[in-house]
Structure formats: structure tokens, C-alpha cells
Amino acid sequence: MSKQKFNLTVGQYDLTVVLGTMANLAEKSVTISYGNTVVLTTVAYNEHINNQDFFPLQIVFQEKLYSVGKIPGGFLKREGRPSEYATLCARLIDRSIRPLFPYGFVNEVQVVNNVFALDDNCDVRVNAAFGTSLALSLSSLPFQGPSATVVVGKINNQLILNPSQEQLLVSEMELIVGGTKDAINMVEAGCHDISEKDMIKALKFAHDEISKLIIFQETIIKAISPTKFEQTLALIPNVIKEYVETHCYAAIAKISTTIDKKVRGNLIKDLLTTTFDSFKISQAEFLLDSNEATVIHNIRKSIEELLQTTMRTMILKAKKRIDGRGPDDIRKLTSMVDILPIVHGSAMFNRGETQVMSILTLGALAEHQIIDGLGKEEYKRFIHHYNFPPFSVGETGRMGVPSRREIGHGALGEKALLQVIPQEKDFPYMIRLVSEVLASNGSTSQAAICASSMALMAGGVPTRAAIAGIAMGLIKENKDFVVLTDIQGLEDHLGDMDFKVAGTSEGICALQMDIKIAGIDFNIITQALEKARIARLQVLENMNKVIKAPRITLAANAPKVIMKQIPVDKIRDIIGSGGKVINKIIADCDNVKIDIEDNGRIILYHNNQSAINKAWSIIESIVFPVQIEVGSKFDAKVVTITKFGVFVNLKDKIDGLVRISQFSKIFNKRIDDLNDFIKINDIIKVRVVKVEDNGKLSLEIIG
């Protein structure tokens, strides 16, 4: 293929597409340059279909540290497993692309985004999402795009398209929006109490820019005119579909009104068994030419589709949900704090059968997470981790390294909670929250935000407000739709949307929207945001009954802290030769932790406040020695007795000499041995009579 080049100005920078120069053995490859950010996107797929009931789409975001002029850390000095940022970028692209493949397409597809060069002014996520859509559109695959993604910031009440990394640091929001020409199909946001009205305005701004990018892609697609091969779709045979619809309708009607998740699951298992047994008898001829495992698989899919149709009809027509709730009803809420001993803070949040416990740990700032990635961020002092073990849904499964889903849900909670975390200067701690999902029936990521907010408050972290999250759903058939508040697992699985909204009583702090249809319009989004606001306030009310504000003291086991500023030129005096001074302070003060920064900020941590106070007293005496003037009076302690006088300690490490002649005056006689008149540790009142040039002090006894 010969080289072809296309260009569009996006904001302040040019978006350039180059075809035919790299990776030409892939199914399709495109090179996307946005400013000086360069990404190569490749598409490959497997022509053979395995026996599976899901679409094995793999989106890869491949970070290369040479793209920013860095050498990777560690012993091997090469890129390893994907960073959290790379995982989140891949998920962003996946969520906007996956709904645009036809139902029944289950060929394995792999899209790899290689970051070759990164310009801080041009967001790489725009390149990668654009390249993914264009490469799929130009391939032979049945991709029903194109789509595009943009980033929106807000500074001084002005919306910014694709803000730079520096602009994002001061922006009120970081909104990532994906969509087609007609609708939005993916949203991710972290923001500072943005109102629903302002969010809609930002989403419309984003979609206007998305439309321009899609028109640009359509121009390229028309110029290339790719050949689309007819792909085999894994559809359920009509004989199985009709059999299930005829023989399982009554059972599905009962299942669709069963509230308990475990009972409902057992009923579905029993129905699958009995349906297959009866199918074997009545459709013996069909089984002769079919694989038994494939038949069972298709019966299971047919039962699920029938349940989906029944549930959706019940919601659309009767406005009744599978657990008996109306569209706007929230499940039973329970909030608790102080669940665990020893830890620095803990809380539990229950919403229906969903249960999440969050645990707070506070540490020294030096324990921050080091970031070895493409961005300017070098460390993080606040982390939220989310764990979803298989027992939470009553199953066995893989344990160990966090999944992409766990990383994504943890990051969403982190975006929301970060909006209420105090600044480092006001609360100089490393903060880690871990949300443990103990039981799951939908909306665990939002339950994790609720539990984490309460754990922070219970642990004495001075958050500026409580924060809660709610998941909204959607059932849509043609023009009819119903927005659902607080969706449970089955409504998420069989519905059309999972729209997570987290925030304070004042506004939105985080958003995440995934859909299974091509896109949704602003009427649905507006209604979903307003219903989410109402529901969020109800959840906050429940949480406030347990804990209304952050406690004024930290947990007994949490490290206490003081933060001071010292002259930079005194740092070496505190550390001492080979660290001797600071190590002695640590040893003398019960292993107090001391962090000294290059700018002179010094932070001391210990579970015991007295150990901190003692350590600071020693440091203070080194950094700010007492200024001794002639005439100053002290209650001095005797530390050494000699033939010519007594050395006494005035304060900290400041000593002075009281000559033997002073004692002769006091006692009015000649003194040969001072030990007859004074003892070590005796306290005597003295006055400074002379300060030598070398700092030595001469003292006289008074009183």
C-alpha cells in the first residue's frame, strides 16, 4: 500500500493520519500524530471462532518510556506489565468501541496502540481512540463506527478542548467523552463539585468536537473504500430458540419476580438442566448433528435472552423491576463505622445484597507511590484500591494480581474521593484506602466510594465533605425508555447502560458511563443525572446518620505528626556525618520517623506524641540554638565537677563554667574539694558574666 496522508486541525494542533508506512502485515495499521504525540495503531484478528459466548476484544495501550525520553527504572531497565495509566487508557477505548460490533460477532480481535512519542500539550488518549476507530473502520471487520474521543477541561469557567497536562493540574474537571456522530457512548470524569447543568453543557461541547473528528474519519474511509468481508456470527439456532421460548416462558416469569439473587441463580440452573433433558428427548435428531456442549451453551443463552426480554418488558410496560422496586427506588441502605480494631479507620456500606468494607491506612509522606510512567506525575500520596474476590458472587475463581476491572473501579473511586482529600500542607500523610467487596449484586464501585468516605471520616482525615455514589441504568426499546436508579447486577447485565455518578451534596465529583447500545441522547443523560442527584442525597442522608463529619483526632494506632520548616543550610547539621546525628535522634526517641525534604520541610511521625515532641526538641536545639547574652539567668544543672570549678548545663547542649572562686565567695572560705559542697545533678542559679569569642561561657552563682 502506498503512503497516504490526511490532515485536520483540532484545537491548536494538527491531527495527521498516515497510512501505508508502518506495520503493513497487520490487518490494518494507521499512524496518528496529534501535535508531537505519535501513536501507531494496529488491528489483527483470528478468522476461526472458538466455542464462546463473549466477544474476545483486546485493546492494548502500550507505553514506551522512550516516548518521553525516560529510561525505565528497576533492574531490567525495560517496560514490564502495563501501568495503571496504560490499563485505564485501554479500558477507555474498549468501552467506546465494544458496543459498535454486531451481536453474535465473537472472533478474537486485538487492537494495539503503540505510543512512540508523547507531547505534554497533546493528549495521547485522543490519538489512541481515534486510531483504534479508524483502523477498525478501514479493516475488513464488521465495525459499525466510526467513533472518537475527546478530553474536556474547565479553567476560569471556560471549557478547554484536549487540555495539556499542565492545564489539567488546575482544571475543575477532567472529562473524557467517547461517541459516534449521533450519540455519546462513553463518559469518564473527575471533577470538583460540578453541577448537573454544567456537566450537560460540557458533554454537549465534547460531542460537537467528536462529530468533527468523525466527519474527518468518514472522509478518509470514503477515500480508501475498504472491502468488508461478511463475517460469521455466532447466533442461536432457531430450533433451540423456539423450544426455549415455548417451554420456559412460565418458569422465566417466576424467575423474573424472584428477589433473592442466590435463589434466582439456582432456579436458572435447574431450568437449564430440565430444559436440556427434555430437549434431548424431543429433538433427538437435531442432537445427532450437534455438539452437546454447544447445545447446552445455546440453551443457556436462549434462557438468558428470554429472561432479558421478560425483565425489560416488565420495566417498560409495568414500571416494575425484578425485585419489586419502581424505577426510582433505592434498595435498603445500611452504613456502619469502626468495623475493625487496630486499623486507622474502617467503615462498611450495604445497599441491598451488595456489601463493601473500606479500610484506611495512614503513613509518612515518604511512603508515597512512585510513578514510573509517561506523565509528569512522579508520585501519589492518595491511593484507593478495590478488590473483587470471586466469593463475593458465590463463585470460585482467580485470585492474585488485580484485574483490569478492579484497577478501573479503584481508579474511579480514587477520582471521586480525591476531590475531598485535604491538601498535603494541611494533612501531611500518605493515605491508602482499600475497598473489599464482600458481596456483590451490582454497584460495588459506588458502594466502595460510600464506605471509603465514611472510613476517612472515622479515621480523622479532615475531608471537606462526605461523598456518595449511585449507579443508574437504562432500558430502551426504540423511542421508549426507562431510567433506573440503583441498578442491581441483573439489570446491569441485561440492561443498556451502567451510568455511575459520585459526588457531594454540592455537585458531581466523578462519572463513568458504559453502554451496550450504539449511543444515548442528551434527553436520557439529563434525566439520568437528575435522578442520580436525588438518589445521591438520599444515600448521603443515610451515611450522615452514622458519621456527619471527620473526627477531630486520629485513631490510637495511627501515626501522629508535626510539620516544621528549618533553614536549608541546617539540614546537614541534623543529618550529621554519615547520618550519625539523625540516627541517634531516631534511636533516642523510640524509632521516630523523620522525613527531611530539600526545601527544609521536616516532618516527624510516631504513634506516641511524646516521642515526636522529644525528637523535635533535640532538632530545635541543633537548628535554633539558644542565644546567650551577658546577664542572662538560668537554673543550671551540675554535670561535671573538676578541681578548678563546676560545669553546668544551661539548656539543651549549652554548658558553662562556674569557677571554684565563685563557691569560695558564696561560702566565705577557701574550698579545696568542691565535692564536699555540691553534687552531680544539683540545680544552682547562675548568671552569665562573660561570653568568649569561641562561645565559651563564664558564670557566677546568684541567690
Residue pairs with C-beta under 8 A, 6 or more apart in sequence:
1 19
1 20
1 24
2 20
3 18
3 19
3 20
3 21
4 18
4 19
4 20
4 223
4 224
5 16
5 17
5 18
5 19
6 16
6 17
6 216
6 219
6 220
6 223
7 14
7 15
7 16
7 17
8 14
8 15
8 212
8 213
8 216
9 15
10 34
10 126
10 161
10 162
10 209
10 212
10 213
11 161
11 162
12 121
13 34
13 35
13 121
13 122
14 33
14 34
14 35
15 32
15 33
15 34
15 126
15 130
15 213
15 216
16 32
16 33
16 34
17 30
17 31
17 32
17 134
17 220
18 30
18 31
18 33
19 29
19 30
19 31
19 138
19 224
21 31
22 29
22 31
22 40
23 29
23 40
23 42
26 42
26 43
26 44
27 42
27 43
27 44
27 45
27 139
27 140
27 141
28 42
28 43
28 135
28 136
28 138
28 139
28 226
29 40
29 41
29 42
29 43
29 135
30 40
30 41
30 131
30 134
30 135
30 138
31 38
31 39
31 40
31 41
31 131
32 38
32 39
32 40
32 41
32 127
32 128
32 130
32 131
32 134
33 127
34 119
34 122
34 123
34 124
34 126
34 127
34 130
34 162
35 119
35 121
35 122
36 117
36 118
36 119
36 121
36 122
37 115
37 117
37 118
37 119
37 122
37 123
37 124
37 127
38 67
38 115
38 116
38 117
38 127
39 113
39 114
39 115
39 116
39 124
39 127
39 128
39 131
40 113
40 114
40 116
40 131
41 111
41 112
41 113
41 114
41 128
41 131
41 132
41 134
41 135
42 111
42 112
42 114
42 135
43 109
43 110
43 111
43 135
43 136
43 139
43 141
44 109
44 110
44 112
45 107
45 108
45 109
45 110
45 139
45 141
46 107
46 108
46 109
47 107
48 107
49 106
49 107
49 232
49 234
50 56
50 106
50 108
51 291
51 293
51 294
51 297
52 106
52 234
53 106
53 234
53 297
53 300
53 301
54 106
55 98
55 101
55 105
55 106
55 109
56 106
56 107
56 108
56 109
57 94
57 97
57 98
57 101
57 109
57 111
58 108
58 109
58 110
58 111
59 90
59 91
59 93
59 94
59 97
59 111
59 113
59 132
60 90
60 110
60 111
60 112
60 113
61 82
61 86
61 87
61 89
61 90
61 93
61 113
61 115
61 128
62 82
62 86
62 112
62 113
62 114
62 115
63 79
63 82
63 83
63 85
63 86
63 115
63 373
63 374
64 79
64 114
64 115
64 116
65 71
65 72
65 79
65 372
65 373
65 374
67 115
67 116
67 117
67 118
67 374
68 118
68 374
70 372
71 77
72 78
72 79
72 80
72 372
73 370
73 372
74 80
74 372
82 90
83 371
83 372
83 373
84 407
84 411
85 373
85 374
85 375
86 373
87 404
87 407
87 408
88 407
88 408
88 411
89 113
89 124
89 125
89 128
90 113
90 404
91 404
91 408
92 125
92 129
92 149
92 176
92 178
92 186
92 188
93 111
93 113
93 125
93 128
93 129
93 132
93 149
93 178
95 178
95 185
95 186
95 514
96 129
96 147
96 149
96 178
96 179
96 185
96 186
97 111
97 132
97 133
97 136
97 143
97 145
97 147
99 185
99 515
99 516
99 517
99 518
99 519
100 143
100 144
100 145
100 147
100 180
100 185
100 518
101 141
101 142
101 143
101 144
102 142
102 144
102 233
103 233
104 233
104 234
104 235
105 142
105 231
105 233
105 234
106 233
106 234
107 141
107 231
107 232
109 141
111 132
111 135
111 136
113 127
113 128
113 131
113 132
115 124
115 128
115 374
118 124
118 374
120 164
120 165
120 166
120 376
121 164
121 165
122 162
122 164
123 151
123 162
123 163
123 164
124 374
125 149
125 151
125 176
126 149
126 150
126 151
126 162
129 147
129 148
129 149
129 178
130 148
130 149
130 213
130 217
133 143
133 145
133 146
133 147
133 148
133 217
134 146
134 217
134 220
134 221
136 143
136 145
137 143
137 145
137 146
137 217
137 221
137 226
138 220
138 221
138 224
138 226
139 226
140 226
140 227
140 228
140 229
141 228
141 231
142 228
142 231
144 518
145 180
145 217
146 180
146 214
146 217
146 218
146 221
147 178
147 179
147 180
147 185
147 210
147 214
148 178
148 179
148 210
148 213
148 214
148 217
149 176
149 177
149 178
149 179
149 186
149 210
150 161
150 162
150 176
150 177
150 206
150 209
150 210
150 213
151 161
151 162
151 163
151 174
151 175
151 176
151 177
152 159
152 160
152 161
152 163
152 173
152 175
152 176
152 177
152 202
152 205
152 206
153 159
153 160
153 163
153 167
153 168
153 171
153 172
153 173
153 174
153 175
154 160
154 171
154 172
154 173
154 191
154 194
154 198
154 202
155 163
155 167
155 170
155 171
155 172
159 201
159 202
159 205
160 167
160 171
161 205
161 209
163 171
163 174
165 375
165 376
166 376
168 174
172 191
172 192
172 194
173 189
173 190
173 191
173 192
173 194
173 202
174 189
174 190
174 191
175 187
175 188
175 189
175 191
175 199
175 202
175 203
175 206
175 511
176 186
176 187
176 188
176 189
177 184
177 186
177 187
177 203
177 206
177 207
177 210
178 184
178 185
178 186
178 187
178 210
179 185
179 186
179 206
179 207
179 210
179 519
180 210
180 214
180 518
180 519
181 210
181 211
181 214
181 215
182 518
182 519
183 518
183 519
183 520
183 521
184 203
184 206
184 207
184 210
184 513
184 519
184 520
184 525
185 515
185 517
185 518
185 519
185 520
186 513
186 514
186 515
187 203
187 499
187 511
187 512
187 513
188 412
188 511
188 512
188 513
189 199
189 415
189 508
189 510
189 511
189 512
190 415
190 416
190 418
190 419
190 509
190 510
191 199
191 419
191 507
191 508
191 509
191 510
191 511
192 419
192 507
192 509
193 419
193 503
193 504
193 506
193 507
193 508
193 509
194 202
194 507
194 508
195 507
195 508
196 507
196 508
196 526
196 529
196 530
196 533
199 508
199 511
199 529
200 522
200 525
200 526
200 529
203 522
203 525
204 522
236 298
236 301
236 302
236 305
237 286
237 298
239 283
239 286
240 279
240 295
240 298
240 299
240 302
241 302
241 305
243 275
243 279
243 282
243 283
243 302
244 275
244 299
244 302
244 303
244 306
245 302
245 306
247 275
247 278
248 271
248 275
248 302
248 303
248 306
249 306
251 267
251 271
252 271
252 303
252 306
252 307
252 310
253 310
254 267
255 264
255 267
255 268
255 271
255 307
256 307
256 310
256 311
256 314
256 322
257 322
257 324
258 264
258 267
258 322
259 322
259 323
259 324
261 353
261 441
261 488
261 489
261 490
262 394
264 490
265 394
268 303
268 307
271 303
272 296
272 299
272 300
272 303
275 299
275 303
276 295
276 296
276 299
279 287
279 295
279 299
280 287
286 295
287 295
304 494
307 494
308 494
311 322
311 490
311 491
311 494
312 475
312 477
312 494
312 495
314 320
314 321
314 322
315 321
315 327
315 475
315 482
315 484
316 475
316 477
316 480
316 481
316 482
319 326
319 327
319 482
320 326
321 327
321 329
321 484
321 491
322 488
322 490
322 491
323 331
323 352
323 488
325 331
327 482
327 483
327 484
327 485
328 485
328 531
328 534
328 535
329 485
329 486
330 351
330 470
330 485
330 486
330 535
330 538
330 539
331 351
331 352
331 354
331 486
331 488
332 350
332 351
332 352
333 349
333 350
333 351
333 538
333 539
333 542
334 348
334 349
334 350
334 542
335 347
335 348
335 349
335 350
335 450
335 454
335 542
335 543
335 545
335 546
335 547
336 347
336 348
336 349
336 546
337 346
337 347
337 348
337 454
337 455
337 457
337 458
337 546
337 547
338 346
338 347
338 458
339 346
339 347
339 348
339 357
340 346
340 359
342 557
343 359
343 360
343 361
343 555
343 557
344 360
344 361
344 362
344 459
344 554
344 555
344 557
344 558
345 359
345 360
345 455
345 456
345 457
345 458
345 459
345 460
345 461
345 555
345 558
346 357
346 358
346 359
346 360
346 455
346 458
346 459
347 357
347 358
347 451
347 452
347 453
347 454
347 455
347 458
347 546
347 547
348 355
348 356
348 357
348 358
348 451
349 355
349 356
349 358
349 447
349 448
349 450
349 451
349 454
349 543
350 447
351 443
351 446
351 447
351 450
351 486
351 539
352 441
352 442
352 486
352 488
353 439
353 440
353 441
353 488
354 437
354 439
354 440
354 441
354 442
354 443
354 444
354 447
354 488
355 437
355 438
355 439
355 447
356 435
356 436
356 437
356 438
356 444
356 447
356 448
356 450
356 451
357 435
357 436
357 438
357 451
358 433
358 434
358 435
358 436
358 448
358 451
358 452
358 454
358 455
359 433
359 434
359 436
359 455
360 431
360 432
360 433
360 452
360 455
360 456
360 458
360 459
360 461
361 431
361 432
361 433
361 434
362 429
362 430
362 431
362 432
362 459
362 461
362 554
362 558
362 559
363 429
363 430
363 432
363 559
364 429
364 430
364 559
364 593
364 595
364 603
364 605
365 381
365 424
365 428
365 429
365 430
365 595
365 603
366 430
366 593
366 595
367 430
368 379
368 380
368 381
368 430
369 379
369 380
369 383
370 378
370 379
371 377
371 378
371 379
371 380
381 424
381 429
381 430
381 431
382 414
382 417
382 418
382 421
382 430
382 431
382 432
383 414
383 431
383 432
383 433
384 410
384 411
384 413
384 414
384 417
384 432
384 433
384 434
384 435
384 448
384 452
385 402
385 410
385 432
385 433
385 434
385 435
386 402
386 406
386 407
386 409
386 410
386 413
386 434
386 435
386 437
386 444
386 445
386 448
387 402
387 406
387 434
387 435
387 436
387 437
388 403
388 405
388 406
388 409
388 437
388 440
388 444
389 397
389 399
389 436
389 437
390 396
390 397
390 398
390 399
392 437
392 438
392 439
392 440
392 444
393 440
393 489
402 410
409 444
409 445
409 448
410 435
410 448
412 445
412 500
412 502
412 510
412 512
413 433
413 435
413 445
413 448
413 449
413 452
413 469
413 502
413 510
415 509
415 510
416 449
416 467
416 469
416 502
416 503
416 509
416 510
417 433
417 449
417 452
417 453
417 456
417 467
417 509
419 467
419 504
419 509
419 510
420 453
420 456
420 463
420 464
420 465
420 466
420 467
420 504
420 509
421 427
421 431
421 456
421 461
421 463
422 461
422 462
422 463
422 464
425 563
426 462
427 461
427 462
428 561
428 563
428 603
429 461
429 559
429 561
431 456
431 461
433 452
433 455
433 456
435 448
435 451
435 452
437 444
437 447
437 448
440 489
441 488
441 489
442 471
442 486
442 487
442 488
442 489
442 490
442 491
442 492
443 469
443 470
443 471
443 486
443 487
443 488
443 492
443 500
445 469
445 471
445 500
445 512
446 468
446 469
446 470
446 471
446 500
446 502
447 469
448 469
449 467
449 468
449 469
449 502
449 510
450 467
450 468
450 469
450 539
450 543
453 463
453 466
453 467
453 468
453 543
454 466
454 543
454 546
454 547
456 463
456 550
457 463
457 466
457 547
457 549
457 550
457 551
458 547
458 551
459 551
459 554
459 555
459 558
460 550
460 551
460 552
460 553
460 554
460 555
460 558
461 550
462 550
463 550
465 504
465 505
465 506
466 504
466 505
466 540
466 543
466 544
466 548
467 502
467 503
467 504
467 509
468 502
468 503
468 536
468 539
468 540
468 543
469 500
469 501
469 502
469 503
469 510
469 536
469 539
470 485
470 486
470 500
470 501
470 502
470 532
470 535
470 536
470 539
471 486
471 487
471 492
471 498
471 499
471 500
471 501
472 483
472 484
472 485
472 486
472 487
472 497
472 498
472 499
472 500
472 501
472 528
472 531
472 532
472 535
473 483
473 484
473 487
473 491
473 492
473 495
473 496
473 497
473 498
473 499
474 481
474 482
474 483
474 484
474 495
474 496
474 497
474 499
474 515
474 520
474 524
474 528
475 481
475 482
475 484
475 495
475 496
476 482
476 496
476 497
476 517
476 520
476 524
481 524
483 524
483 527
483 528
483 531
484 491
484 495
485 531
485 532
485 534
485 535
486 535
487 495
487 498
492 498
495 516
496 515
496 516
496 517
496 520
497 513
497 514
497 515
497 516
497 517
497 520
497 524
497 528
498 512
498 513
498 514
498 515
499 511
499 512
499 513
499 514
499 528
499 532
500 510
500 511
500 512
500 513
501 508
501 510
501 511
501 528
501 529
501 532
501 533
501 536
502 508
502 509
502 510
502 511
502 536
503 509
503 510
503 533
503 536
504 540
505 536
505 537
505 540
508 529
554 560
556 607
557 607
558 607
559 593
559 605
559 606
559 607
560 605
560 606
560 607
560 608
560 609
560 612
561 603
561 604
561 605
561 612
562 603
562 604
562 612
562 613
562 616
563 601
563 602
563 603
564 601
564 602
564 603
564 604
564 616
564 619
565 600
565 601
565 602
566 574
566 600
566 602
566 619
566 623
567 600
567 623
568 598
568 599
568 600
570 600
570 622
570 623
571 596
571 598
571 600
573 581
573 622
573 623
574 581
574 582
574 585
574 596
574 602
574 619
574 622
574 623
575 581
575 582
575 596
576 582
576 583
576 584
581 622
582 594
582 596
585 592
585 594
585 615
585 618
585 619
586 592
586 593
586 594
586 615
588 614
588 615
588 618
589 606
589 611
589 612
589 614
589 615
589 618
590 606
590 608
590 611
591 606
592 604
592 605
592 606
592 611
592 612
592 614
592 615
593 604
593 605
593 606
594 602
594 603
594 604
594 605
594 615
594 619
595 602
595 603
595 604
595 605
596 602
597 603
602 619
604 612
604 615
604 616
605 612
606 612
606 615
617 652
618 652
621 651
621 652
621 653
625 652
625 653
625 654
626 650
626 651
626 652
626 654
628 650
628 654
628 688
628 691
628 697
629 688
629 691
630 688
630 689
630 690
630 691
631 687
631 688
632 687
632 688
633 685
633 686
633 687
633 688
633 702
634 650
634 651
634 685
634 686
634 687
634 688
635 683
635 684
635 685
636 648
636 649
636 650
636 656
636 658
636 683
636 684
636 685
636 686
636 699
637 648
637 649
637 681
637 682
637 683
638 646
638 647
638 648
638 678
638 679
638 680
638 681
638 682
638 683
638 684
639 647
639 648
639 649
639 655
639 680
640 646
640 647
640 680
641 674
641 675
641 678
641 680
642 674
643 660
643 674
644 659
644 660
645 657
645 658
645 659
645 660
645 662
645 674
646 657
646 658
646 660
646 663
646 674
646 678
646 684
647 655
647 656
647 657
647 658
648 655
648 656
648 657
648 658
648 684
648 686
648 699
649 655
650 656
650 686
650 697
654 697
655 697
656 686
656 688
656 696
656 697
656 698
656 699
657 696
657 697
657 698
657 699
658 684
658 686
658 699
658 700
658 701
659 698
660 671
660 674
662 699
662 700
662 701
663 671
663 674
663 677
663 678
663 701
664 670
664 671
665 701
666 701
667 677
671 677
678 684
684 701
685 701
685 702
685 703
686 699
686 700
686 701
686 702
687 699
687 700
687 702
688 697
688 698
688 699
689 698
689 699
689 700
690 697
690 698
691 697
691 698
692 698
